[in-house]
Amino acid sequence: MHDEADGSLYEVTPVAAELMAMIADHPGGTADQYAQRLLDQSATATECEQVAALMVALAEQGFIVQGA
Protein backbone atom coordinates (compact mmCIF):
# COMPACT_ATOMS: atom_id res chain seq x y z
CA MET A 1 0.00 0.00 0.00
CA HIS A 2 1.32 3.44 -0.92
CA ASP A 3 0.61 6.57 1.14
CA GLU A 4 0.51 9.32 -1.46
CA ALA A 5 0.64 12.03 1.22
CA ASP A 6 4.16 11.22 2.35
CA GLY A 7 5.38 8.58 -0.10
CA SER A 8 5.50 5.81 2.50
CA LEU A 9 5.01 2.19 1.54
CA TYR A 10 3.22 -0.25 3.84
CA GLU A 11 2.84 -3.99 3.63
CA VAL A 12 -0.46 -5.42 4.82
CA THR A 13 -1.63 -9.01 5.00
CA PRO A 14 -4.06 -10.28 2.39
CA VAL A 15 -6.78 -10.47 5.06
CA ALA A 16 -6.15 -6.86 6.11
CA ALA A 17 -6.27 -5.74 2.47
CA GLU A 18 -9.53 -7.63 1.91
CA LEU A 19 -10.99 -6.15 5.11
CA MET A 20 -10.01 -2.61 4.09
CA ALA A 21 -11.59 -3.11 0.67
CA MET A 22 -14.73 -4.48 2.29
CA ILE A 23 -14.93 -1.48 4.65
CA ALA A 24 -14.46 0.90 1.71
CA ASP A 25 -17.25 -0.84 -0.24
CA HIS A 26 -19.60 -1.26 2.74
CA PRO A 27 -18.78 1.38 5.36
CA GLY A 28 -20.46 1.39 8.74
CA GLY A 29 -20.47 -2.34 9.32
CA THR A 30 -19.51 -4.05 12.55
CA ALA A 31 -16.55 -6.33 13.10
CA ASP A 32 -18.97 -9.27 13.36
CA GLN A 33 -20.56 -8.39 10.01
CA TYR A 34 -17.17 -8.08 8.31
CA ALA A 35 -15.97 -11.33 9.87
CA GLN A 36 -19.06 -13.13 8.60
CA ARG A 37 -18.44 -11.75 5.07
CA LEU A 38 -14.74 -12.63 5.18
CA LEU A 39 -15.47 -16.18 6.31
CA ASP A 40 -18.63 -16.85 4.29
CA GLN A 41 -21.05 -16.66 7.24
CA SER A 42 -19.09 -19.15 9.38
CA ALA A 43 -17.08 -16.87 11.68
CA THR A 44 -16.70 -17.99 15.28
CA ALA A 45 -16.78 -15.60 18.23
CA THR A 46 -12.98 -15.79 18.38
CA GLU A 47 -12.67 -14.91 14.70
CA CYS A 48 -15.05 -11.97 15.18
CA GLU A 49 -12.83 -10.76 18.03
CA GLN A 50 -9.77 -11.10 15.79
CA VAL A 51 -11.42 -9.00 13.08
CA ALA A 52 -12.35 -6.40 15.70
CA ALA A 53 -8.72 -6.29 16.89
CA LEU A 54 -7.51 -5.95 13.29
CA MET A 55 -9.92 -3.07 12.75
CA VAL A 56 -8.54 -1.32 15.84
CA ALA A 57 -4.97 -1.84 14.62
CA LEU A 58 -5.83 -0.53 11.15
CA ALA A 59 -7.54 2.51 12.66
CA GLU A 60 -4.55 3.21 14.93
CA GLN A 61 -2.32 3.16 11.85
CA GLY A 62 -4.66 5.48 9.97
CA PHE A 63 -5.71 2.97 7.33
CA ILE A 64 -9.39 3.09 8.28
CA VAL A 65 -11.62 5.42 10.27
CA GLN A 66 -13.86 3.75 12.80
CA GLY A 67 -17.16 5.19 13.85
CA ALA A 68 -17.43 7.51 10.87
C-alpha positions as CSV (number, residue, x, y, z in Angstrom):
1,M,0.0,0.0,0.0
2,H,1.3,3.4,-0.9
3,D,0.6,6.6,1.1
4,E,0.5,9.3,-1.5
5,A,0.6,12.0,1.2
6,D,4.2,11.2,2.3
7,G,5.4,8.6,-0.1
8,S,5.5,5.8,2.5
9,L,5.0,2.2,1.5
10,Y,3.2,-0.3,3.8
11,E,2.8,-4.0,3.6
12,V,-0.5,-5.4,4.8
13,T,-1.6,-9.0,5.0
14,P,-4.1,-10.3,2.4
15,V,-6.8,-10.5,5.1
16,A,-6.1,-6.9,6.1
17,A,-6.3,-5.7,2.5
18,E,-9.5,-7.6,1.9
19,L,-11.0,-6.2,5.1
20,M,-10.0,-2.6,4.1
21,A,-11.6,-3.1,0.7
22,M,-14.7,-4.5,2.3
23,I,-14.9,-1.5,4.6
24,A,-14.5,0.9,1.7
25,D,-17.2,-0.8,-0.2
26,H,-19.6,-1.3,2.7
27,P,-18.8,1.4,5.4
28,G,-20.5,1.4,8.7
29,G,-20.5,-2.3,9.3
30,T,-19.5,-4.0,12.5
31,A,-16.5,-6.3,13.1
32,D,-19.0,-9.3,13.4
33,Q,-20.6,-8.4,10.0
34,Y,-17.2,-8.1,8.3
35,A,-16.0,-11.3,9.9
36,Q,-19.1,-13.1,8.6
37,R,-18.4,-11.8,5.1
38,L,-14.7,-12.6,5.2
39,L,-15.5,-16.2,6.3
40,D,-18.6,-16.9,4.3
41,Q,-21.1,-16.7,7.2
42,S,-19.1,-19.1,9.4
43,A,-17.1,-16.9,11.7
44,T,-16.7,-18.0,15.3
45,A,-16.8,-15.6,18.2
46,T,-13.0,-15.8,18.4
47,E,-12.7,-14.9,14.7
48,C,-15.0,-12.0,15.2
49,E,-12.8,-10.8,18.0
50,Q,-9.8,-11.1,15.8
51,V,-11.4,-9.0,13.1
52,A,-12.4,-6.4,15.7
53,A,-8.7,-6.3,16.9
54,L,-7.5,-6.0,13.3
55,M,-9.9,-3.1,12.7
56,V,-8.5,-1.3,15.8
57,A,-5.0,-1.8,14.6
58,L,-5.8,-0.5,11.1
59,A,-7.5,2.5,12.7
60,E,-4.6,3.2,14.9
61,Q,-2.3,3.2,11.9
62,G,-4.7,5.5,10.0
63,F,-5.7,3.0,7.3
64,I,-9.4,3.1,8.3
65,V,-11.6,5.4,10.3
66,Q,-13.9,3.7,12.8
67,G,-17.2,5.2,13.8
68,A,-17.4,7.5,10.9
